[in-house]
Amino acid sequence: MISATGLALETTADLRKNRAKKANPKRFVDIGLFRLVRCPNYFGEMVFWTGVFVSGLSVYASAAQWVCALLGYLGIIYVMFGGARRLEIRQDKNYGDNPEYQRYKSTTPIMIPLVPLYSVKEHKWLVA
């Protein structure tokens, strides 16, 4: 169920972004799931992989399996935050002078709903 929810979030976000960009290619997307977070497709991907990790909890039998599963899961999370960083840099370049975008960026978390992390641009360790 967790993975299915993540897949639904990711798909919905991608479809909404595609439609919004066709309607207005020069505007940033701030409708639908993009009102909750600026990268809902990446959030959906993280939820999907959380489901995959959780689904294996009952079968991780050795320390090596736990370590491999945890490293794989954390690796995916790292890649998603790195993607969000690259997207933020690109959006700042494209929309940085737009006051609506600045307001959106300062009030909408970048990745996880209700977690007040509004920027990852300065976190150079996220370069993937």
MMTF fields as JSON, N, C-alpha, C and O atoms, coordinates in Angstrom:
{
  "mmtfVersion": "1.0.0",
  "mmtfProducer": "UNKNOWN",
  "numBonds": 511,
  "numAtoms": 512,
  "numGroups": 128,
  "numChains": 1,
  "numModels": 1,
  "chainsPerModel": [1],
  "groupsPerChain": [128],
  "chainIdList": ["A"],
  "bondAtomList": [4, 2, 8, 6, 12, 10, 16, 14, 20, 18, 24, 22, 28, 26, 32, 30, 36, 34, 40, 38, 44, 42, 48, 46, 52, 50, 56, 54, 60, 58, 64, 62, 68, 66, 72, 70, 76, 74, 80, 78, 84, 82, 88, 86, 92, 90, 96, 94, 100, 98, 104, 102, 108, 106, 112, 110, 116, 114, 120, 118, 124, 122, 128, 126, 132, 130, 136, 134, 140, 138, 144, 142, 148, 146, 152, 150, 156, 154, 160, 158, 164, 162, 168, 166, 172, 170, 176, 174, 180, 178, 184, 182, 188, 186, 192, 190, 196, 194, 200, 198, 204, 202, 208, 206, 212, 210, 216, 214, 220, 218, 224, 222, 228, 226, 232, 230, 236, 234, 240, 238, 244, 242, 248, 246, 252, 250, 256, 254, 260, 258, 264, 262, 268, 266, 272, 270, 276, 274, 280, 278, 284, 282, 288, 286, 292, 290, 296, 294, 300, 298, 304, 302, 308, 306, 312, 310, 316, 314, 320, 318, 324, 322, 328, 326, 332, 330, 336, 334, 340, 338, 344, 342, 348, 346, 352, 350, 356, 354, 360, 358, 364, 362, 368, 366, 372, 370, 376, 374, 380, 378, 384, 382, 388, 386, 392, 390, 396, 394, 400, 398, 404, 402, 408, 406, 412, 410, 416, 414, 420, 418, 424, 422, 428, 426, 432, 430, 436, 434, 440, 438, 444, 442, 448, 446, 452, 450, 456, 454, 460, 458, 464, 462, 468, 466, 472, 470, 476, 474, 480, 478, 484, 482, 488, 486, 492, 490, 496, 494, 500, 498, 504, 502, 508, 506],
  "bondOrderList": [1, 1, 1, 1, 1, 1, 1, 1, 1, 1, 1, 1, 1, 1, 1, 1, 1, 1, 1, 1, 1, 1, 1, 1, 1, 1, 1, 1, 1, 1, 1, 1, 1, 1, 1, 1, 1, 1, 1, 1, 1, 1, 1, 1, 1, 1, 1, 1, 1, 1, 1, 1, 1, 1, 1, 1, 1, 1, 1, 1, 1, 1, 1, 1, 1, 1, 1, 1, 1, 1, 1, 1, 1, 1, 1, 1, 1, 1, 1, 1, 1, 1, 1, 1, 1, 1, 1, 1, 1, 1, 1, 1, 1, 1, 1, 1, 1, 1, 1, 1, 1, 1, 1, 1, 1, 1, 1, 1, 1, 1, 1, 1, 1, 1, 1, 1, 1, 1, 1, 1, 1, 1, 1, 1, 1, 1, 1],
  "groupList": [{"groupName": "MET", "atomNameList": ["N", "CA", "C", "O"], "elementList": ["N", "C", "C", "O"], "formalChargeList": [0, 0, 0, 0], "bondAtomList": [1, 0, 2, 1, 3, 2], "bondOrderList": [1, 1, 2], "singleLetterCode": "M", "chemCompType": "L-PEPTIDE LINKING"}, {"groupName": "ILE", "atomNameList": ["N", "CA", "C", "O"], "elementList": ["N", "C", "C", "O"], "formalChargeList": [0, 0, 0, 0], "bondAtomList": [1, 0, 2, 1, 3, 2], "bondOrderList": [1, 1, 2], "singleLetterCode": "I", "chemCompType": "L-PEPTIDE LINKING"}, {"groupName": "SER", "atomNameList": ["N", "CA", "C", "O"], "elementList": ["N", "C", "C", "O"], "formalChargeList": [0, 0, 0, 0], "bondAtomList": [1, 0, 2, 1, 3, 2], "bondOrderList": [1, 1, 2], "singleLetterCode": "S", "chemCompType": "L-PEPTIDE LINKING"}, {"groupName": "ALA", "atomNameList": ["N", "CA", "C", "O"], "elementList": ["N", "C", "C", "O"], "formalChargeList": [0, 0, 0, 0], "bondAtomList": [1, 0, 2, 1, 3, 2], "bondOrderList": [1, 1, 2], "singleLetterCode": "A", "chemCompType": "L-PEPTIDE LINKING"}, {"groupName": "THR", "atomNameList": ["N", "CA", "C", "O"], "elementList": ["N", "C", "C", "O"], "formalChargeList": [0, 0, 0, 0], "bondAtomList": [1, 0, 2, 1, 3, 2], "bondOrderList": [1, 1, 2], "singleLetterCode": "T", "chemCompType": "L-PEPTIDE LINKING"}, {"groupName": "GLY", "atomNameList": ["N", "CA", "C", "O"], "elementList": ["N", "C", "C", "O"], "formalChargeList": [0, 0, 0, 0], "bondAtomList": [1, 0, 2, 1, 3, 2], "bondOrderList": [1, 1, 2], "singleLetterCode": "G", "chemCompType": "PEPTIDE LINKING"}, {"groupName": "LEU", "atomNameList": ["N", "CA", "C", "O"], "elementList": ["N", "C", "C", "O"], "formalChargeList": [0, 0, 0, 0], "bondAtomList": [1, 0, 2, 1, 3, 2], "bondOrderList": [1, 1, 2], "singleLetterCode": "L", "chemCompType": "L-PEPTIDE LINKING"}, {"groupName": "GLU", "atomNameList": ["N", "CA", "C", "O"], "elementList": ["N", "C", "C", "O"], "formalChargeList": [0, 0, 0, 0], "bondAtomList": [1, 0, 2, 1, 3, 2], "bondOrderList": [1, 1, 2], "singleLetterCode": "E", "chemCompType": "L-PEPTIDE LINKING"}, {"groupName": "ASP", "atomNameList": ["N", "CA", "C", "O"], "elementList": ["N", "C", "C", "O"], "formalChargeList": [0, 0, 0, 0], "bondAtomList": [1, 0, 2, 1, 3, 2], "bondOrderList": [1, 1, 2], "singleLetterCode": "D", "chemCompType": "L-PEPTIDE LINKING"}, {"groupName": "ARG", "atomNameList": ["N", "CA", "C", "O"], "elementList": ["N", "C", "C", "O"], "formalChargeList": [0, 0, 0, 0], "bondAtomList": [1, 0, 2, 1, 3, 2], "bondOrderList": [1, 1, 2], "singleLetterCode": "R", "chemCompType": "L-PEPTIDE LINKING"}, {"groupName": "LYS", "atomNameList": ["N", "CA", "C", "O"], "elementList": ["N", "C", "C", "O"], "formalChargeList": [0, 0, 0, 0], "bondAtomList": [1, 0, 2, 1, 3, 2], "bondOrderList": [1, 1, 2], "singleLetterCode": "K", "chemCompType": "L-PEPTIDE LINKING"}, {"groupName": "ASN", "atomNameList": ["N", "CA", "C", "O"], "elementList": ["N", "C", "C", "O"], "formalChargeList": [0, 0, 0, 0], "bondAtomList": [1, 0, 2, 1, 3, 2], "bondOrderList": [1, 1, 2], "singleLetterCode": "N", "chemCompType": "L-PEPTIDE LINKING"}, {"groupName": "PRO", "atomNameList": ["N", "CA", "C", "O"], "elementList": ["N", "C", "C", "O"], "formalChargeList": [0, 0, 0, 0], "bondAtomList": [1, 0, 2, 1, 3, 2], "bondOrderList": [1, 1, 2], "singleLetterCode": "P", "chemCompType": "L-PEPTIDE LINKING"}, {"groupName": "PHE", "atomNameList": ["N", "CA", "C", "O"], "elementList": ["N", "C", "C", "O"], "formalChargeList": [0, 0, 0, 0], "bondAtomList": [1, 0, 2, 1, 3, 2], "bondOrderList": [1, 1, 2], "singleLetterCode": "F", "chemCompType": "L-PEPTIDE LINKING"}, {"groupName": "VAL", "atomNameList": ["N", "CA", "C", "O"], "elementList": ["N", "C", "C", "O"], "formalChargeList": [0, 0, 0, 0], "bondAtomList": [1, 0, 2, 1, 3, 2], "bondOrderList": [1, 1, 2], "singleLetterCode": "V", "chemCompType": "L-PEPTIDE LINKING"}, {"groupName": "CYS", "atomNameList": ["N", "CA", "C", "O"], "elementList": ["N", "C", "C", "O"], "formalChargeList": [0, 0, 0, 0], "bondAtomList": [1, 0, 2, 1, 3, 2], "bondOrderList": [1, 1, 2], "singleLetterCode": "C", "chemCompType": "L-PEPTIDE LINKING"}, {"groupName": "TYR", "atomNameList": ["N", "CA", "C", "O"], "elementList": ["N", "C", "C", "O"], "formalChargeList": [0, 0, 0, 0], "bondAtomList": [1, 0, 2, 1, 3, 2], "bondOrderList": [1, 1, 2], "singleLetterCode": "Y", "chemCompType": "L-PEPTIDE LINKING"}, {"groupName": "TRP", "atomNameList": ["N", "CA", "C", "O"], "elementList": ["N", "C", "C", "O"], "formalChargeList": [0, 0, 0, 0], "bondAtomList": [1, 0, 2, 1, 3, 2], "bondOrderList": [1, 1, 2], "singleLetterCode": "W", "chemCompType": "L-PEPTIDE LINKING"}, {"groupName": "GLN", "atomNameList": ["N", "CA", "C", "O"], "elementList": ["N", "C", "C", "O"], "formalChargeList": [0, 0, 0, 0], "bondAtomList": [1, 0, 2, 1, 3, 2], "bondOrderList": [1, 1, 2], "singleLetterCode": "Q", "chemCompType": "L-PEPTIDE LINKING"}, {"groupName": "HIS", "atomNameList": ["N", "CA", "C", "O"], "elementList": ["N", "C", "C", "O"], "formalChargeList": [0, 0, 0, 0], "bondAtomList": [1, 0, 2, 1, 3, 2], "bondOrderList": [1, 1, 2], "singleLetterCode": "H", "chemCompType": "L-PEPTIDE LINKING"}],
  "groupTypeList": [0, 1, 2, 3, 4, 5, 6, 3, 6, 7, 4, 4, 3, 8, 6, 9, 10, 11, 9, 3, 10, 10, 3, 11, 12, 10, 9, 13, 14, 8, 1, 5, 6, 13, 9, 6, 14, 9, 15, 12, 11, 16, 13, 5, 7, 0, 14, 13, 17, 4, 5, 14, 13, 14, 2, 5, 6, 2, 14, 16, 3, 2, 3, 3, 18, 17, 14, 15, 3, 6, 6, 5, 16, 6, 5, 1, 1, 16, 14, 0, 13, 5, 5, 3, 9, 9, 6, 7, 1, 9, 18, 8, 10, 11, 16, 5, 8, 11, 12, 7, 16, 18, 9, 16, 10, 2, 4, 4, 12, 1, 0, 1, 12, 6, 14, 12, 6, 16, 2, 14, 10, 7, 19, 10, 17, 6, 14, 3],
  "groupIdList": [1, 2, 3, 4, 5, 6, 7, 8, 9, 10, 11, 12, 13, 14, 15, 16, 17, 18, 19, 20, 21, 22, 23, 24, 25, 26, 27, 28, 29, 30, 31, 32, 33, 34, 35, 36, 37, 38, 39, 40, 41, 42, 43, 44, 45, 46, 47, 48, 49, 50, 51, 52, 53, 54, 55, 56, 57, 58, 59, 60, 61, 62, 63, 64, 65, 66, 67, 68, 69, 70, 71, 72, 73, 74, 75, 76, 77, 78, 79, 80, 81, 82, 83, 84, 85, 86, 87, 88, 89, 90, 91, 92, 93, 94, 95, 96, 97, 98, 99, 100, 101, 102, 103, 104, 105, 106, 107, 108, 109, 110, 111, 112, 113, 114, 115, 116, 117, 118, 119, 120, 121, 122, 123, 124, 125, 126, 127, 128],
  "secStructList": [7, 2, 2, 2, 2, 2, 2, 2, 2, 2, 2, 2, 2, 2, 2, 2, 2, 2, 2, 2, 2, 2, 2, 7, 6, 6, 1, 7, 7, 7, 1, 4, 4, 4, 4, 6, 7, 1, 7, 2, 2, 2, 2, 2, 2, 2, 2, 2, 2, 2, 2, 2, 2, 2, 2, 6, 6, 6, 6, 7, 7, 1, 2, 2, 2, 2, 2, 2, 2, 2, 2, 2, 2, 2, 2, 2, 2, 2, 2, 2, 2, 2, 2, 2, 2, 2, 2, 2, 2, 2, 2, 2, 2, 2, 2, 6, 6, 7, 2, 2, 2, 2, 2, 2, 2, 2, 2, 1, 7, 1, 1, 1, 6, 6, 7, 7, 7, 7, 7, 7, 6, 6, 7, 4, 4, 4, 7, 7],
  "xCoordList": [0.822, 0.0, 0.866, 0.542, 1.966, 2.851, 3.425, 3.412, 3.924, 4.503, 3.457, 3.74, 2.25, 1.181, 0.825, 0.562, 0.818, 0.555, 1.651, 1.366, 2.901, 4.017, 3.935, 4.173, 3.598, 3.46, 2.333, 2.465, 1.22, 0.092, 0.483, 0.126, 1.21, 1.662, 2.58, 2.403, 3.556, 4.524, 3.84, 4.113, 2.966, 2.264, 1.358, 1.344, 0.605, -0.285, 0.506, 0.114, 1.61, 2.436, 3.009, 2.994, 3.513, 4.079, 3.015, 3.266, 1.84, 0.763, 0.325, 0.12, 0.183, -0.228, 0.816, 0.475, 2.081, 3.149, 3.151, 3.31, 2.976, 2.949, 1.818, 2.029, 0.625, -0.512, -0.281, -0.579, 0.25, 0.484, 1.535, 1.4, 2.565, 3.625, 3.139, 3.587, 2.232, 1.652, 0.792, 0.797, 0.061, -0.819, -0.022, -0.396, 1.07, 1.857, 3.317, 3.752, 4.073, 5.435, 6.408, 7.446, 6.097, 7.046, 6.758, 7.442, 5.751, 5.387, 5.785, 5.688, 6.226, 6.507, 5.184, 4.132, 5.228, 4.008, 3.778, 4.642, 2.6, 2.262, 0.809, 0.155, 0.323, -1.064, -1.086, -0.084, -2.227, -2.354, -1.396, -1.271, -0.722, 0.23, 1.39, 2.058, 1.63, 2.712, 2.387, 3.25, 1.176, 0.84, 1.358, 1.578, 1.554, 2.034, 3.55, 4.12, 4.194, 5.66, 6.064, 5.286, 7.275, 7.725, 8.173, 8.257, 8.458, 8.879, 8.024, 8.54, 6.72, 5.867, 6.183, 5.934, 6.723, 7.093, 8.271, 8.299, 9.229, 10.338, 9.833, 10.282, 8.91, 8.318, 7.61, 7.748, 6.858, 6.184, 7.182, 6.939, 8.287, 9.343, 9.899, 10.139, 10.103, 10.6, 9.581, 9.957, 8.306, 7.26, 7.246, 7.113, 7.384, 7.43, 8.544, 8.311, 9.757, 10.895, 10.808, 11.369, 10.114, 9.856, 9.004, 9.246, 8.018, 7.194, 7.996, 7.786, 8.916, 9.767, 10.615, 10.736, 11.199, 12.022, 11.179, 11.584, 10.032, 9.154, 8.679, 8.553, 8.418, 7.927, 8.957, 8.598, 10.205, 11.245, 11.583, 12.402, 10.974, 11.344, 11.259, 12.072, 10.306, 10.143, 11.106, 11.193, 11.823, 12.711, 14.197, 15.043, 14.522, 15.937, 16.415, 16.036, 17.245, 17.606, 18.97, 19.207, 19.852, 21.202, 21.551, 20.873, 22.61, 23.083, 23.464, 23.226, 24.05, 24.444, 23.218, 23.254, 22.139, 20.915, 20.33, 19.886, 20.329, 19.848, 20.694, 20.165, 22.001, 22.906, 22.694, 22.602, 22.618, 22.415, 21.071, 20.993, 20.017, 18.69, 18.672, 18.123, 19.257, 19.271, 20.124, 19.736, 21.274, 22.127, 21.426, 21.503, 20.749, 20.01, 18.914, 18.75, 18.164, 17.081, 17.625, 17.11, 18.658, 19.249, 19.855, 19.842, 20.383, 20.919, 19.835, 20.057, 18.663, 17.537, 17.121, 16.876, 17.042, 16.654, 17.673, 17.3, 18.944, 20.014, 19.86, 19.969, 19.61, 19.437, 18.24, 18.309, 17.154, 15.963, 16.25, 15.826, 16.957, 17.302, 18.307, 18.261, 19.215, 20.129, 19.381, 19.714, 18.364, 17.534, 16.777, 16.647, 16.279, 15.565, 16.509, 16.109, 17.751, 18.742, 18.97, 18.976, 19.157, 19.377, 18.156, 18.296, 16.967, 15.745, 15.635, 15.272, 15.947, 15.878, 16.833, 16.465, 18.031, 19.002, 18.462, 18.559, 17.894, 17.347, 16.143, 16.018, 15.264, 14.1, 14.499, 13.91, 15.485, 15.963, 16.5, 16.309, 17.165, 17.687, 16.544, 16.595, 15.51, 14.404, 13.387, 12.854, 13.111, 12.014, 12.454, 11.614, 13.746, 14.253, 13.827, 13.745, 13.552, 13.139, 11.638, 11.159, 10.906, 9.454, 9.045, 9.334, 8.382, 7.984, 7.021, 7.046, 6.175, 5.276, 6.076, 5.768, 7.107, 7.954, 8.691, 8.788, 9.209, 9.923, 9.014, 9.447, 7.764, 6.807, 6.515, 6.502, 6.281, 6.019, 7.197, 7.003, 8.392, 9.598, 9.796, 10.272, 9.44, 9.677, 8.564, 8.705, 7.46, 6.351, 5.986, 5.162, 6.578, 6.253, 7.49, 8.51, 7.424, 8.59, 9.038, 8.225, 10.32, 10.843, 10.496, 10.295, 10.421, 10.329, 9.298, 8.586, 9.201, 8.343, 7.285, 7.628, 6.003, 4.948, 5.124, 5.492, 4.853, 4.882, 6.276, 6.409, 7.305, 8.683, 9.233, 9.395, 9.52, 9.879, 11.302, 12.109, 11.583, 12.844, 12.504, 11.89, 12.904, 12.492, 13.551, 13.262, 14.763, 15.822, 16.89, 17.221, 17.418, 18.566, 19.69, 20.691, 19.504, 20.46, 21.879, 22.854, 21.989, 23.311, 24.002, 25.166, 23.303, 23.875, 24.681, 24.174, 25.916, 26.769, 27.051, 27.428, 26.877, 27.087, 26.007, 26.132, 24.954, 23.895, 24.186, 23.352, 25.348, 25.691, 25.869, 26.747, 25.017, 25.059, 25.736, 25.863],
  "yCoordList": [-1.2, 0.0, 1.264, 2.253, 1.212, 2.383, 2.649, 3.785, 1.615, 1.78, 2.242, 3.089, 1.692, 2.102, 3.574, 4.294, 4.016, 5.425, 6.303, 7.338, 5.88, 6.635, 6.717, 7.773, 5.598, 5.575, 6.491, 7.198, 6.478, 7.362, 8.83, 9.657, 9.159, 10.549, 10.983, 12.054, 10.145, 10.473, 10.642, 11.601, 9.729, 9.784, 11.004, 11.705, 11.255, 12.419, 13.713, 14.596, 13.825, 15.031, 15.21, 16.314, 14.127, 14.226, 14.606, 15.43, 14.011, 14.356, 15.809, 16.509, 16.258, 17.645, 18.626, 19.641, 18.317, 19.197, 19.244, 20.312, 18.099, 18.031, 18.905, 19.677, 18.784, 19.598, 21.083, 21.911, 21.416, 22.821, 23.436, 24.586, 22.683, 23.194, 23.333, 24.224, 22.461, 22.617, 23.876, 24.587, 24.142, 25.317, 26.614, 27.622, 26.603, 27.81, 27.418, 27.279, 27.241, 26.721, 27.628, 27.158, 28.902, 29.826, 30.056, 30.849, 29.37, 29.556, 28.323, 27.191, 28.561, 27.459, 26.81, 27.444, 25.564, 24.831, 24.939, 24.583, 25.437, 25.572, 25.182, 25.734, 24.224, 23.771, 22.29, 21.59, 21.825, 20.42, 20.059, 20.792, 18.927, 18.477, 19.45, 19.433, 20.296, 21.277, 22.375, 23.196, 22.403, 23.332, 22.809, 23.584, 21.496, 20.887, 20.884, 21.184, 20.542, 20.525, 20.925, 20.784, 21.418, 21.856, 20.692, 20.844, 19.548, 18.367, 17.16, 16.19, 17.206, 16.083, 14.779, 13.699, 14.864, 13.634, 12.95, 11.723, 13.715, 13.134, 12.604, 11.555, 13.322, 12.841, 11.505, 10.576, 11.414, 10.157, 9.03, 7.897, 9.332, 8.334, 7.862, 6.67, 8.793, 8.414, 7.548, 6.585, 7.882, 7.071, 5.674, 4.68, 5.594, 4.3, 3.429, 2.28, 3.986, 3.198, 2.921, 1.936, 3.775, 3.475, 2.211, 1.352, 2.1, 0.899, -0.338, -1.4, -0.204, -1.345, -1.762, -2.949, -0.775, -1.072, -1.737, -2.752, -1.178, -1.713, -3.122, -3.973, -3.366, -4.696, -5.786, -6.957, -5.425, -6.425, -6.595, -7.446, -5.809, -5.863, -7.265, -7.626, -8.037, -9.374, -10.414, -11.528, -10.063, -11.061, -10.726, -11.544, -9.549, -9.242, -10.129, -9.926, -11.107, -12.136, -11.903, -12.333, -11.236, -11.066, -9.585, -8.742, -9.298, -7.913, -7.379, -6.211, -8.235, -7.81, -7.417, -6.431, -8.185, -7.841, -6.52, -5.695, -6.323, -5.064, -3.887, -2.848, -4.068, -2.995, -2.686, -1.519, -3.71, -3.492, -2.82, -1.89, -3.29, -2.697, -1.248, -0.388, -0.973, 0.393, 1.312, 2.45, 0.828, 1.648, 1.931, 3.043, 0.928, 1.14, 2.173, 3.067, 2.047, 2.994, 4.409, 5.363, 4.541, 5.869, 6.431, 7.643, 5.561, 6.004, 6.622, 7.654, 5.993, 6.534, 7.895, 8.83, 8.006, 9.278, 10.357, 11.49, 10.01, 10.942, 11.402, 12.593, 10.467, 10.809, 11.75, 12.688, 11.502, 12.358, 13.777, 14.744, 13.914, 15.248, 15.92, 17.138, 15.151, 15.712, 16.214, 17.264, 15.458, 15.902, 17.169, 18.068, 17.242, 18.449, 19.642, 20.755, 19.419, 20.503, 21.016, 22.224, 20.094, 20.5, 21.238, 22.234, 20.754, 21.414, 22.815, 23.763, 22.945, 24.265, 25.251, 26.401, 24.819, 25.688, 26.118, 27.289, 25.173, 25.481, 26.416, 27.358, 26.17, 27.035, 28.43, 29.418, 28.522, 29.844, 30.626, 31.837, 29.928, 30.576, 31.051, 32.149, 30.205, 30.53, 31.497, 32.343, 31.388, 32.151, 33.044, 33.672, 33.113, 33.808, 35.25, 35.753, 35.935, 37.334, 37.495, 38.613, 36.422, 36.465, 36.496, 35.547, 37.563, 37.645, 36.528, 36.095, 36.061, 34.946, 33.682, 32.937, 33.452, 32.283, 32.41, 31.435, 33.595, 33.793, 33.516, 32.91, 33.952, 33.695, 32.192, 31.619, 31.565, 30.131, 29.353, 28.441, 29.717, 29.035, 29.204, 28.286, 30.35, 30.593, 30.054, 30.054, 29.596, 29.1, 27.644, 27.074, 27.04, 25.66, 24.79, 25.028, 23.79, 22.916, 22.29, 22.025, 22.062, 21.557, 20.083, 19.68, 19.265, 17.84, 17.086, 16.239, 17.366, 16.572, 17.492, 18.484, 17.171, 18.021, 18.2, 17.27, 19.412, 19.78, 19.829, 20.148, 19.525, 19.652, 20.96, 21.087, 21.928, 23.262, 23.362, 24.178, 22.53, 22.61, 23.248, 22.618, 24.498, 25.271, 25.357, 25.796, 24.948, 25.027, 23.975, 23.699, 23.398, 22.496, 22.938, 22.241, 24.097, 24.591, 24.737, 24.443, 25.179, 25.43, 24.168, 24.223, 23.05, 21.794, 21.104, 20.237, 21.495, 20.978, 19.479, 18.834, 18.92, 17.485, 16.66, 15.44, 17.315, 16.614, 16.462, 15.954, 16.894, 16.752, 15.267, 14.604, 14.766, 13.34, 13.1, 11.954],
  "zCoordList": [0.0, 0.0, 0.0, -0.657, 0.746, 0.799, -0.587, -1.06, -1.233, -2.577, -3.579, -4.426, -3.489, -4.408, -4.198, -5.162, -2.954, -2.661, -3.269, -3.87, -3.107, -3.683, -5.195, -5.783, -5.823, -7.278, -7.732, -8.731, -6.995, -7.332, -7.177, -8.017, -6.116, -5.916, -7.054, -7.635, -7.362, -8.411, -9.759, -10.48, -10.098, -11.379, -11.465, -12.477, -10.406, -10.386, -10.543, -11.307, -9.826, -9.917, -11.318, -11.864, -11.896, -13.25, -14.283, -15.162, -14.175, -15.116, -14.96, -15.951, -13.72, -13.466, -13.992, -14.598, -13.757, -14.24, -15.762, -16.353, -16.39, -17.854, -18.407, -19.342, -17.831, -18.288, -18.046, -18.906, -16.877, -16.549, -17.474, -17.892, -17.788, -18.669, -20.111, -20.832, -20.533, -21.874, -21.941, -22.945, -20.874, -20.836, -20.713, -21.311, -19.947, -19.734, -19.508, -18.365, -20.593, -20.476, -19.726, -19.259, -19.603, -18.971, -17.488, -16.841, -16.947, -15.538, -14.729, -15.204, -13.524, -12.604, -12.204, -12.294, -11.768, -11.421, -9.91, -9.109, -9.543, -8.122, -7.852, -6.968, -8.631, -8.473, -8.1, -8.247, -7.619, -7.248, -6.124, -5.143, -6.273, -5.252, -5.069, -4.035, -6.067, -5.981, -4.965, -4.655, -4.449, -3.356, -2.023, -1.092, -1.928, -0.686, -0.59, 0.46, -1.697, -1.779, -3.194, -4.137, -3.325, -4.639, -5.523, -6.741, -4.935, -5.701, -5.327, -4.773, -5.623, -5.212, -5.934, -5.397, -7.137, -7.835, -7.13, -7.035, -6.644, -5.885, -4.541, -4.078, -3.923, -2.678, -2.913, -2.117, -3.998, -4.336, -4.544, -4.128, -5.177, -5.383, -4.038, -3.847, -3.11, -1.786, -1.045, -0.376, -1.16, -0.529, -1.149, -0.435, -2.474, -3.147, -2.566, -2.193, -2.492, -2.013, -0.523, -0.043, 0.213, 1.623, 1.71, 2.557, 0.842, 0.795, 0.461, 1.047, -0.481, -0.841, 0.363, 0.665, 1.044, 2.221, 3.313, 3.881, 3.599, 4.647, 4.295, 5.175, 3.025, 2.631, 2.903, 3.02, 3.004, 3.272, 4.739, 5.086, 5.606, 7.024, 7.622, 8.474, 7.194, 7.779, 7.205, 7.722, 6.149, 5.541, 5.67, 5.309, 6.174, 6.392, 7.537, 8.691, 7.212, 8.196, 8.838, 9.967, 8.137, 8.682, 8.741, 8.154, 9.452, 9.552, 8.169, 7.86, 7.35, 5.999, 5.172, 4.436, 5.294, 4.558, 5.054, 4.255, 6.356, 6.917, 6.423, 6.026, 6.455, 6.014, 4.536, 4.153, 3.717, 2.275, 1.995, 1.192, 2.656, 2.448, 2.906, 2.218, 4.045, 4.573, 3.702, 3.437, 3.26, 2.383, 1.049, 0.528, 0.504, -0.739, -0.559, -1.389, 0.529, 0.812, 1.007, 0.423, 1.82, 2.044, 0.763, 0.549, -0.085, -1.373, -2.245, -2.879, -2.278, -3.051, -2.495, -3.258, -1.182, -0.559, -0.913, -1.218, -0.874, -1.24, -2.693, -2.983, -3.592, -5.009, -5.198, -5.992, -4.476, -4.599, -4.107, -4.74, -2.995, -2.506, -3.435, -3.608, -4.035, -5.026, -6.252, -6.802, -6.683, -7.803, -7.459, -8.291, -6.238, -5.793, -5.786, -6.13, -5.397, -5.4, -6.822, -7.059, -7.762, -9.159, -9.705, -10.415, -9.375, -9.82, -9.223, -9.92, -7.942, -7.305, -7.98, -8.221, -8.278, -8.951, -10.316, -10.683, -11.067, -12.388, -12.271, -13.054, -11.309, -11.145, -10.682, -11.12, -9.809, -9.393, -10.59, -10.69, -11.482, -12.688, -13.593, -14.147, -13.735, -14.638, -14.049, -14.768, -12.757, -12.158, -11.003, -10.358, -10.733, -9.557, -9.412, -8.292, -10.514, -10.45, -10.254, -10.063, -10.297, -10.187, -8.708, -7.98, -8.249, -6.838, -6.418, -5.266, -7.342, -7.02, -6.73, -5.8, -7.54, -7.324, -5.995, -5.249, -5.69, -4.431, -3.234, -2.253, -3.308, -2.232, -2.144, -1.055, -3.293, -3.35, -2.748, -1.945, -3.137, -2.67, -1.162, -0.494, -0.633, 0.786, 1.692, 2.915, 1.095, 1.919, 1.643, 2.358, 0.631, 0.265, 0.456, -0.191, 1.33, 1.532, 0.218, -0.667, 0.106, -1.154, -1.387, -2.533, -0.318, -0.563, 0.265, -0.273, 1.535, 2.423, 3.036, 3.68, 2.843, 3.406, 4.918, 5.636, 5.372, 6.788, 7.404, 8.586, 6.64, 7.133, 6.566, 5.352, 7.431, 6.946, 6.371, 6.817, 5.392, 4.649, 3.313, 2.452, 3.145, 1.981, 0.896, -0.217, 1.202, 0.201, 0.483, 1.637, -0.578, -0.464, -1.398, -1.563, -1.998, -2.991, -2.427, -3.118, -1.209, -0.621, -0.087, 0.311, -0.077, 0.446, -0.651, -1.362, -0.771, -1.838, -1.698, -2.677, -0.512, -0.313, -1.011, -1.117, -1.486, -2.208, -3.703, -4.452, -4.125, -5.541, -5.836, -5.284, -6.716, -7.033, -8.366, -8.797]
}
